[in-house]
Amino acid sequence: MAEETLVDPRTGRIMNPSLSEYHVPVHADVPPIDVSFLDDPDPIAPLGILGAGEVGITGVGAAVANAVHHATGKRVRDLPITLDKLL
């Protein structure tokens, strides 16, 4: 798992408090990325560069959670959505 905080329900303590076991994605873990260029420069930004970065993916987690809810009937409110949270 990447970026998941595991909490021990008995003690309330974080079970993975360091990055020692953090899963760093490698080339095989990353899906193909499609890059598109626009011909219209941004008149306000320096050099006319318009970035899409994280702003474009802020709603993705909620959209996936809603899709899981519609498919299974189970509402999961904590990310990542894992099988044990659905069962």
N, C-alpha and C positions, 0 to 999 in steps of 0.2 A: 504494500500500500504506500501511496505517497500522500503526504500532507494530511494524515489522520491522527488526531489526538485520542489515545486510548486511556480511559479512566477505569481504575479498579473500583467496582461498585461496592466492595466491602469497606474500603478505606477512603475512597474519594480522591486518592492520589493518582497523579498522571503516571502511567506505566511506561511511556516512551518519551521522557523529558529531554532527550538529546537527539542530535542528528546522526548518531552513530549507525543507526539502522535505516536511515532515510533512503528510499529508493530513488536513485537518480536515473531518469530515463536515458536510454542509449538510442542510437540511430534506429534500431529495429523496433523500438517502442513508440516512435513518433509517426503518425500517419502522414501521407503525402500532403504537402502544403501548396495550395494554388495561390499564386501571387498575381494581382491585377494592378495595372497602372492606369491612372486617369490622366487625361490630357488637360484638364482644367486645374491650374495651380491655385492654392489657397491664397487669397490676397492679403490675409492678415498674418499668417505664419511666416517666420523667417525662411527665406529661400523658396517660399511657395509650397513647402512640403506639407502634406496632409497625412497624418498617421491614423491608423485604425486600431492598433494594439488591443489593449484589454477592454476598451470601451465597447467594442463589438461583441464581447463574450460575457458581459455581466449578467445577462438574463438566461444564459445557457443552463446553468444549474437548476434554476427554477423550472425551466421548460422541460428538462429531463425528468425532474421530480414529478411534474404534472403528468407527463407521458406515462411514467411508472404507475402513478395513481389511477389513471384512466385504464391502463392495461390490467392492473391487479386488484384495484379497489383498496389498496393499502397506502396510506399517506405517510411518507417518510420525510421528516423535517431536518435530519442531520446528514450532512455530506461527509464522506462519500456514501452513496447508496450501495449497500452490500446485501448479499443474499440473506444473511442472518437478520438483518433489519426488516426484511420482507416477511420472514417466517415468524 
